[in-house]
Amino acid sequence: MVVFEGIFILGSFSYLGANISHVFNFGYLAIGLIMTAFGIGAILAGRLGGKVAAKTGRRRLIAFGLLLAATADLLIATFSTNLAATIIGVFLLGLGFMFTHSTLLTLATEFAKKARGVAMSLVAFSFMVGGAIGTSIGGRFINALGYQSFFTTYGILLIVLSLIAYVAISEVSLAKEEAELAL
């Protein structure tokens, strides 16, 4: 799951600045300021993630985070020349990323109580491998079909990944695993 998160979320993130430069012809300072919206979304998700997970369940939070990232990509693709839509998309990508990634990381470390460091390293490695794959594929995709097609495709694939995550991650198995770990 984390590899695919890396492919589609980090893959999208990798081309946001280039897309902003391409569409709006902004310099690096303006692009950096716009990209701050990602960090703001990530900080907000970091503050809210535990509370939302406790109320809705981790499976739903992972799926919701992936849907937020999908919404971001589709918003950027659909309203590519609208600066406000782009900034909102960047914010939603940060929000979706942190909801998803922090929850997956928490699950990994909780399931590997005696090897938390290994679990964290494996999650980070998997995310970066996914990011490398997503960025590599994305570059070729953009060269062949353009930014709009890239963000649309990654957005659609994030919706599919969200559905897979929702079906594959069972709250019952999570609760059972947590109960076993508590013993």
N, C-alpha and C positions, 0 to 999 in steps of 0.2 A: 504494500500500500504506500509506504513512504517513498519508494522509487518513483511511483506514478505521480505522487504529490510533487516530487522534485521535477519530473518531466514537465508537467503542465503548469505548475505555479512558478517555480524558479525559471522555467523556460519562457514563460510570459514576461516575468519581471525583467529578464535579461534584455528584452527588446523594447521596454517602455521608453527609456530615454531616447533611443534611436528613432522610435516612432514619433515622439514629441518633436524632436529635431526635424524630422522629415515633414511632418504635417504643419507645424507652426513656425519652423525656421528659427527656433529659439536658441540662444547660447547656453553654455554649460551652467551658468548661475541660475537662469530661469528654470532649466530642466531640473537642477538640484532642488530648487525650492518646490517645484511641483512634486518631485519624488518624496519630499518630506511627508506628503499625505499618506504614503505607504507606512512610514514609521508611526504616524499618529494613529492610523488604524490598528497597527500591530500593538501599540501601547494600550489602546482602549480594549482590545481583545484580551491582552494579558491581564488587565485588571478585572475583566468581566468573565473570563473563561471558566474559572472554577465555580462561580455562582451559577452560570448558565448550565454547566455540566451537571451540577448537583440537582438542578430543577428539571432539566430535560433529558438527561442521560448522555453519556459520552458518545454513543453511536449517533444520536441525533446531532450533537455538536460537530462531530467530524463531517457528517453529511451536509450540515448547514454551512460550515466553513468552506467546503468544496463548492457549494452552490453560490456562496458569496464571491468566490474567486471566478466562477463561471460567469456570474453576472457582470463582474468587472471586465472580463475579456470581451463579452458580448456588447457591453456598453461602449467600450473603447472602439470596437469594430464598427458598430452601428452609427455612432455619433462621432466619428473620427475627427471631424473638423470643429467640434464644439469643445472649447477649452474647459468649461464647467463639467461637462460629462467626462472628460479625460481625467480631471482632478478627482471627481467622485469615483471613477473606476480605479484609479491608483489607490485611493483610500480603502475601497472595498477589497481590493486584492490584499492589502496589508491586514485587514480585519479577518478575511477568510483564511489567509495563510496562518496567522497566529492561532485562531480557533482550532484549525486542523492540526497543525504541527505540534503545538503544545499538548494537545490531547493525545495524539499518537505517542509522543515522547513520554508522557505520564504513564500511559498504558504499558509501554515497553519497560520502563524502570520498575513499575509495580509488579510486573510478571517475572522480572528477573531480580528479585530482592537481594540475592547473594552476589549478583554480578551487575549492579547498576551502572558502573562505569563502562562495562562492555556493552550493555544495552544502549547507553547514550551514544557511545562511539559508533555502534552499528546503525543507529538511527541517523546520525550525522553523515556517516559514510553513504548510506543508502540515499539520503536526500541529495547529497552532492553528486553522486553517480547519476541519479535521475536528472538533476539540473544540467549536467554535462550532456546527457543524451537529448534532453528537451531543447537546450540551446543549439546543439549541433543540427538537429532536425529542423528547428525553427529557422535557422539561418538559411538553410537550403530552401525551405518552404517559402520564406519571404522573397528570396531571389527569384523563385519561379512564379509565385502567385501574388505577392505583395502582403503588406501588413494587415489589411482588413481580412483577407482570407485566413491568414495565420491566427489572428486573435479570435475569429469566428470559429475556426476548427478547434483550437485549444479550449475555447469556451464550451463548445458542444461536448468535447471529450471529458471535460471536468463535470458536466452534468451526468454523463454516463458513469464516471468514477464515483460520484456522489451516490448514485443508485446502487452501485456495486458495494460500496462501503456500508450503506444502510442495510443491505441484505446480508452481507458477509460478517458483519460485526454484530453479534447477538448480545443484547443487554443481559439475557439470562446467563450466558456463558461468562460474561464479565462479572456479574454478581457472584456466580459460583466460584470463579477463580479468585476473586477478592476474599470470599469466605474461607477458602482453602489456605490462602496466604496468611490470614489472621490466626490460623491454628498453630 
